């Protein structure tokens, strides 16, 4: 809020009016109060005028040839003319009339919000499709990796057995099963998928509910990005890496649009 010093009294009114209508974003308000230069002065400050005339008489007593001040010159003297005090009620009413522009802003925001809601729902559809695709492929990916890992471990440990190892064939098989199980657990992204499902549903719910959802959606976008990063860190196949990248790109696009939502 940027004011002339003489308008400080309307600051609480303006802040309250703005905060009731707007919950997110930056708003600048600049107002200046100027006197009506075409109007006549409100009144003469008689004590100041009398003192001015006394000074004039003193000067003329010393210098009789000095000209007397004209009425126009008197009126231009500082302090001789006083403007009326600011009518605070009238100024407050005028400020409220100006703030009616908020109606148009709120309506424009509602139209923009409705359009952005459709865009965000499309992003949700894209993310849900990616999550579903990854979830469908994970069993095949894990099975393929387990098969390759088992084959490599078999080769390595079988070679160890031939070199006078103290391990029995049964112990080798148990060790292979343990390693494969641990690796499969590290590849498990089911928890991340479920959380992404939950976040996507919550985005849809907030958009359907309407109102001031910008900050909540911004938080959800951060949470979804965290899950996408975790998915990428656990990626053991190109399909999971691509899915993580696709999700992160879509989430970044969402976050850009969310900044425009109240």
N, C-alpha and C positions, 0 to 999 in steps of 0.2 A: 504494500500500500504506500503510495507516494502522494503526500498532501502538502498544501500550504499550511503553515503553522495555525492559521485561523480556522482550519477545518478538522482539527484533532477530535473535536467533540462528536463527529459522525463515525469515527473509526469502529467503536463497538457495534454500531448498527450495521455497518458494511460487513464486518467479519461474521457476525451472526447470520446475516442474510446469505452470504456465500457458503458458509459451512452447512447450512440447512439444505442447500440445493446441490452442492458438489462435494464429493468425498475423495476424489483423486485427481491429480494434475496440478499444474502451476497456473495461477491467475494473477495478472498484474492489474492494479487499479490506480489510475492517475487522475487526480482532480485538482482543479485550481479555482479559487474564488476570486473573481475580479469585480471591482465596483462598476456601476453603470456610468460611464464617462459622460453620457449625454444628459444625465439627470443633474439637477441643481444640488449644491451642497445641502446637507441636512440642516445645519445650524451654525451660528457664529459663537465662538468661545469668547464671551463678553470680557472676562478678566484678562484674557490674552490681548483682546482688541484694545481695551483701556490702557494696558501697559504699553502697547505699541504706540498709541497716540501720545502718551506721556513722554515716551522717548523722543517722538517726533518734535514735541513742543520744546524739549530740552535742547535738541539739536538746533531748532530754529531760533531759540533765545541766544544761542552762541553765534549762529550764522543765519541772520534774518533772510538772506537771499536763497536759502535752501528751499526747494520746491516741496509742497505737501504731497503726500502719497495719494494716488488715485484709488478709487474703490477697487478696481481690478488688481492694482498692486497690493492693496491690503489683503484681498482674498487669497493672493498667492503666497502670503507670508506663512511659514510653518506654524502650526498650532492655532491659527486664527479661525480656521474652518474645521469643524469636526463632522466626520461622517456618522451616520446613524449606526448604532450597534447592530451586529449581524443578527438577523431573525433566525435563530437556530431551528425553530419549527419549520419555517419555510424552506431552509436549506436541506433539512432532513427529508422533507417531502419531495424536494427536487431530486435528491440522491436516490431515494427509493424508486422514483419514476425512471431514472436512468438504469437502475438495476433490473428493470423489467426486461432488459436485454437478455437476462439469464433464461427467460422462457424460451427464446429462440435457440440459445446454446443447448439447453437440456433436450429440446426436441431434436436438434441436429445430432446430439450424442446418442439419443435413442435410435434414430435411423441408422447411424453408423454402427452402433452396437448390434442391431439386428442383422446387418450385413456381415459383420465380423463373426457373429455367432455361427452363421452357415459355413464360413471359411474354416473356423475352428472345428466344427463337427466333421468336415471333410478330412482334416488332419487326423482326427480321432479314428475315422474309418481306415485311413492309411496305416496308422500305427497298429490298430487291431488286426488288420490283415497281415501285417508283418509278424506280429506276435503269434497269430494262429499258424502261419506258415512255418515259423521256427519250431513251435511246439509239435507240429506234425512230423517234422524232419528229425527231431532230436533222437528218438529211438533208433532210427536208421544210422544216424551219425555215431551215436554211442556204440552201437553194435559193431560198426565198421572199425572204429578205433580200438575197441576191446579185442577184436579179432587180430588186428595188426600187432597190438601190444603183446597179446598172448603168443603169437608166432615169434616175435623177437625175443621175448623172455625165454621161451622154450629153447630157442637156438642158443642163447647165451648160457643158460643154466645147464643145458645138456652138455655143452662143451666143458663146463666146469666139472660136471660129474666124471667126465673121462680123464680129468687131470687129478685123479685120486682125491676127490672131494669127500668130505665127511658127511655130506648131505645124502639122504636116501631119495629115491625117485618120488616117494609119497610126499616128503618134505618139500621137494622142489615144486610139485604140483600145488601144494598148499600155499607156498610163497607166491607162486604165479597168480593164484586166485586172490590173495590178499592185495597184491600190487594192482591188479586189474580193478578190484572193487574200490580201492582208494582213489585210483585215477578216475573212475566213473563218478565217484562222489564229488570230485573236484569239478567235473564237467556238468554237474547237475545245476541247471538254471531254472528249474521249475518254480522256485520261490520268487525269483526275479520276474518271471512271466506272470505269476499270480498277482504280484504287486502292481505290475504295469496294467493288468486287467482292472484292478481296483481303482487305480488313478484315472484311467480312461473313463470308467463309469462315473467317477466323481466329477470329472470335467463336464460330462454330458448332463449330470444332475444339476450342477451349478448354472450351466447355460440355460437349462429349461426353467429353473427357478427365477432367473433374472435378478435385477437389482445390481448393487455394487459388488461385482465379483472379481475385479481386476487383480487385487492383491492375493486373493485365494488362488486364482488360476496361476499367478506367477509362482507361488509356492509349489503348487502341484507340478508345474513344468520343471522346477528344480529337482523335485523328487523323481520324476520320470527320467530326467537326464542322468541322475545317479544310477538308476537301474540299468539304463542303456550302457553306461560306462562299465558297470559290473558284468553285464553280458559280454561286452567286448573283451574284458580281462580274462574271462573264462573260455573265450572262443578257442576251439580246437579244430575247427573246420571253416572253410571259406564261407559257407552258408551263414554261420553264426557271426562272423566278422562283418559280412555284408549287411546282415540284419541290424547289427549294432550301429553301423554307420548310417543306415537308412533311418533308424529311429532317432538318432542324434540330429540329423539334418531336419527331420520333420519337427522335432521338439524346438530346435532353434527358430524355425519359421513360426511356430506357435508363439514363442516368447516375444518375437518381434511384434506380432499382432496383439498380443495380450497387453503390451504397453499402451495401446490405444484404447483400451477398455477401462471404463470406470468400475 
